[in-house]
């Protein structure tokens, strides 16, 4: 049964009432990524070009002196955190402490570098 059109070409009646505010992709049956729970932590002074395509917030945490601004890591709580840049900086105890608040921590290998193999605060690689 087709309902009223909302201008997107999809029938409003076919979409549950709580989701009628979603964009066209959702109305067409495509999955949506929540940008509110994904955090890309850039362990470098500049974010790589690929960071522009990240579905979430991108935070650069290394200052001009090459030190990690741990206060910027306070945003990790209850989020899926993805690390890129110099992952060897994640070995620092204060950085590890901040990452423990995240739901999960993963390294984006294609845009990461640094010494050795890194296991995250939750055992992820």
MARDRENLO-562212 format. One line per field, with one value per residue (C-alpha): residue in one letter; x, y, z. Coordinates in nm, 4 decimals, m for minus. Example, Ala and Ser with C-alpha at 12.3 -4.5 7.8 and 13.67 -1.06 7.14 Angstrom:
// residues 2
res	c(a/s) .
east	c(1.2300/1.3670) .
north	c(m0.4500/m0.1060) .
up	c(0.7800/0.7140) .
***
This chain:
// residues 125
res	c(x/x/x/x/x/x/x/x/x/x/x/x/x/x/x/x/x/x/x/x/x/x/x/x/x/x/x/x/x/x/x/x/x/x/x/x/x/x/x/x/x/x/x/x/x/x/x/x/x/x/x/x/x/x/x/x/x/x/x/x/x/x/x/x/x/x/x/x/x/x/x/x/x/x/x/x/x/x/x/x/x/x/x/x/x/x/x/x/x/x/x/x/x/x/x/x/x/x/x/x/x/x/x/x/x/x/x/x/x/x/x/x/x/x/x/x/x/x/x/x/x/x/x/x/x) .
east	c(0.0000/0.1431/0.1091/0.1626/0.4848/0.7204/0.9098/1.1788/0.9902/0.9325/0.5993/0.5810/0.3405/0.6082/0.8482/0.7902/0.6749/0.9960/1.2114/1.0219/1.2803/1.5632/1.7204/1.6457/1.9038/1.7250/1.3897/1.5347/1.6319/2.0041/2.1868/2.2829/2.6027/2.5785/2.8334/2.7846/2.9493/3.2530/3.5721/3.8897/4.1855/4.4711/4.8011/4.9804/4.9835/4.7730/4.4903/4.5492/4.3384/4.1413/4.0095/3.7689/3.5728/3.5418/3.1844/3.2245/3.4241/3.7935/4.0185/4.3869/4.5553/4.9247/5.0390/5.3128/5.5742/5.4801/5.3094/4.9676/4.6981/4.5363/4.2475/4.1359/4.1027/3.8279/3.5795/3.6590/3.4087/3.1497/3.2514/3.4034/3.7527/3.9706/4.3380/4.5561/4.8884/5.1790/5.0223/5.3394/5.2106/4.9214/5.1669/5.1862/5.0119/4.7973/4.6790/4.6044/4.4036/4.1924/4.1340/4.0018/3.6839/3.6011/3.3601/3.6263/3.9574/4.0885/4.3790/4.3204/4.6304/4.6231/4.6787/4.8854/5.2536/5.4787/5.6839/5.5834/5.2564/4.9988/4.7242/4.4492/4.3111/4.0558/4.2906/4.1971/4.4635) .
north	c(0.0000/0.3326/0.6326/1.0020/1.1087/1.3270/1.4646/1.1970/0.9590/0.7117/0.6381/0.7836/0.5108/0.2498/0.4043/0.3695/0.6960/0.7394/0.7241/0.9632/1.2356/1.0293/1.1179/0.9684/0.6915/0.5605/0.5775/0.3792/0.1004/0.1793/0.1619/0.4807/0.5277/0.7145/0.9931/1.0623/0.7462/0.7238/0.9112/0.9170/1.0128/1.1455/1.0835/1.3370/1.7124/1.6902/1.4585/1.2465/1.3232/1.0013/1.1433/1.3629/1.0480/0.9288/0.8800/1.0582/1.3248/1.3660/1.4955/1.5792/1.5421/1.6137/1.9717/2.1649/2.0352/1.6741/1.6056/1.4424/1.6705/1.4214/1.6612/1.6153/1.2425/1.3005/1.2628/0.8883/0.7875/0.5394/0.5796/0.3597/0.5037/0.4599/0.5544/0.6734/0.8492/0.7585/0.4773/0.4469/0.7566/0.5425/0.3511/0.6441/0.5615/0.8771/0.8005/0.4378/0.5599/0.7884/0.5121/0.2733/0.4835/0.3973/0.1199/m0.0148/0.0971/m0.0001/0.1082/0.2131/0.0431/0.2061/0.5526/0.4569/0.4196/0.3935/0.1423/m0.2171/m0.3956/m0.2132/m0.3806/m0.1426/m0.0640/m0.3415/m0.5883/m0.4969/m0.4730) .
up	c(0.0000/m0.0999/0.1306/0.0758/m0.0900/0.1145/m0.1843/m0.1768/m0.4003/m0.1148/0.0407/0.3920/0.5029/0.4267/0.6810/1.0580/1.2137/1.4158/1.1035/0.8794/0.9462/0.7910/0.4590/0.1186/0.1574/0.4634/0.2921/0.0027/0.2446/0.2712/0.6033/0.7844/0.9849/1.3108/1.3009/1.6716/1.8007/1.5706/1.6492/1.4395/1.6563/1.4431/1.6212/1.4018/1.3512/1.0349/0.9374/0.6272/0.3196/0.3761/0.7047/0.5076/0.4199/0.7812/0.9032/1.2343/1.4118/1.3314/1.6107/1.5656/1.9052/1.8417/1.9005/1.7177/1.9637/1.8825/2.2168/2.2516/2.3953/2.6324/2.7044/2.3432/2.4136/2.6718/2.3854/2.3633/2.6309/2.5028/2.1379/1.8718/1.8384/1.5332/1.5509/1.2648/1.2328/1.4621/1.6656/1.8730/2.0580/2.1847/2.4049/2.6511/2.9814/2.9786/2.6239/2.7180/3.0162/2.7953/2.5386/2.8055/2.8216/2.4597/2.3637/2.1282/1.9825/1.6400/1.4230/1.0633/0.9219/0.5772/0.7271/1.0321/1.1026/1.4066/1.5947/1.6369/1.6720/1.8811/2.0844/2.1869/2.5278/2.4746/2.3104/1.9528/1.6875) .
***
